[in-house]
Every structure is written in C-alpha cells, then in structure tokens.
Amino acid sequence: MRTKETIAVAAVFAGAIAYAVAQEGALSYARDIEPVFAAACGDCHGAENPKKGLDLSQGHGYANLLDRPSQEVKELSLLKAGDPAASYLWHKLAHTNTEGKGMPRTIFGAKSLPKGQLDLIERWIKEGAQP
C-alpha cells in the first residue's frame, strides 16, 4: 500500500512540475516583450508624442499593436498573433520590410536589436502574442 501512495504522490508532483515548466515557458508581452520595447523603442514611441501615433509606453503597447493595420503596408497588421510574416512590426525589427525603415532608429540610422531579443520577439509572436 505504501508503494501505491508513493507512486501517486510522485505522479502528482511530476504533474505539478510539468505544469510549472509549461507556464514558465510561455512568453507574455508584459513580462518578456514590453521591457525590450521600452528600452529600444521608448524614446520615439513613448507616451508624450509617439511617432506614427504608436505608443509603446508601459501598459499601452500591447493594445496598440495587436491586430491594428500598418500605416505603411496596408495588407499587414502591425502585429498578427501567430504569424511573424504577416506582422509589420516583425519586418521592421528584422529589417526585412520593403516600406519604411528598419527599427529601432538612432541618429546614425537603423540598428538591429540583439539576436537574442529578436528571437524572443519572434517566438512570442509565433506562440500567439499573449498579453
């Protein structure tokens, strides 16, 4: 009888660990993406006078991105959950856009985000761009 109890407790414990790992692995805008955008994009897309009307300041960016039309490429959304190729934001960050300039911009021109940040953003979009 003791063996069955031990197996049951171990199974519950293993399930709890698997659930925690799965939850930890899911990316969210607020926790994982917003800090990247605040640091890299906040100077131009901050709350006071955001360029192109795109406010990416804390607490506003997600709603201003998801399923909003691009101003430069009408057939693309700014952010299409699950589909980086249909997300104008992704093309701007990856410097693959054909309209407009790559982002983020500096006084010396466009710069690329570090590969790790680009990978994180792409993964977040592919996972469904959760808030």
C-alpha positions in Angstrom: 0.0 0.0 0.0 2.8 2.3 0.7 4.2 1.9 -2.8 0.9 2.9 -4.4 0.8 6.1 -2.2 4.4 6.9 -3.1 3.7 6.5 -6.8 0.5 8.6 -6.5 2.4 11.4 -4.7 5.2 11.2 -7.2 2.8 11.4 -10.1 1.1 14.5 -8.7 4.4 16.1 -8.0 5.7 15.4 -11.5 2.5 16.8 -13.0 2.8 20.0 -11.0 6.4 20.4 -12.1 5.5 19.8 -15.8 2.7 22.4 -15.4 5.0 25.0 -13.9 7.6 24.5 -16.6 5.0 24.8 -19.3 3.7 28.0 -17.7 7.2 29.4 -17.2 8.0 28.7 -20.9 5.1 30.7 -22.3 6.1 34.2 -23.1 4.0 37.2 -22.3 4.1 40.8 -23.6 4.1 42.4 -20.1 6.8 40.2 -18.6 9.1 39.4 -21.6 8.5 41.8 -24.5 7.4 45.2 -23.0 10.8 45.7 -21.3 12.6 45.2 -24.6 10.3 47.7 -26.4 10.6 50.2 -23.5 14.4 50.2 -23.7 14.7 50.0 -27.5 11.7 51.9 -28.8 10.5 54.1 -25.9 12.4 57.2 -27.0 10.4 57.5 -30.2 7.3 55.6 -29.3 6.8 56.9 -25.8 3.6 58.3 -24.3 4.2 62.1 -24.8 4.4 62.3 -28.6 4.7 58.8 -30.1 5.9 58.6 -33.7 3.2 57.5 -36.1 0.9 57.5 -33.1 2.3 54.2 -31.9 2.5 54.4 -28.1 4.6 51.6 -26.7 4.9 53.0 -23.2 4.3 50.7 -20.3 0.7 49.4 -20.2 -0.2 50.8 -23.7 1.9 48.9 -26.2 0.1 45.6 -26.4 -3.3 47.2 -27.2 -1.7 49.5 -29.7 -0.1 46.6 -31.6 -2.4 43.6 -31.8 -4.5 43.4 -35.0 -4.0 47.0 -35.9 -3.4 47.9 -39.5 0.0 49.0 -40.6 0.1 52.6 -41.8 2.8 51.8 -44.4 1.8 48.4 -45.7 -2.0 48.1 -45.8 -2.1 44.3 -46.3 -0.2 43.7 -43.0 -1.3 44.1 -39.4 1.2 45.7 -37.0 1.1 42.5 -35.1 -0.6 39.3 -36.2 -0.6 36.8 -33.4 1.0 33.5 -34.5 2.4 34.9 -37.8 5.6 36.9 -37.8 5.5 37.1 -41.7 2.1 38.9 -41.5 3.3 41.3 -38.8 4.7 44.6 -40.0 6.3 45.1 -36.6 8.4 41.9 -37.2 9.5 43.1 -40.6 10.5 46.5 -39.1 12.5 44.8 -36.3 14.1 42.1 -38.6 14.9 44.8 -41.2 13.0 42.8 -43.9 10.4 45.4 -44.6 10.1 46.9 -48.1 8.3 50.0 -47.0 9.6 52.4 -44.3 12.9 52.0 -42.5 14.1 49.3 -40.1 13.7 49.8 -36.4 14.8 50.9 -34.0 16.3 54.1 -35.3 19.2 56.0 -34.0 20.8 59.3 -35.1 23.1 57.1 -37.2 20.3 55.2 -38.9 18.6 51.9 -38.2 20.2 49.4 -35.8 19.3 45.8 -35.2 18.2 44.5 -31.8 20.5 41.8 -30.4 19.8 38.4 -31.9 18.5 37.1 -28.5 15.9 39.8 -28.3 14.8 39.3 -31.9 14.5 35.5 -31.3 12.4 36.3 -28.2 10.0 38.6 -30.1 9.7 36.1 -32.9 9.0 33.3 -30.5 6.4 35.4 -28.7 4.6 36.2 -31.9 4.7 32.5 -33.0 3.3 31.4 -29.7 0.3 33.7 -30.2 1.5 37.0 -28.9 0.0 36.7 -25.4 -0.5 39.7 -23.2 
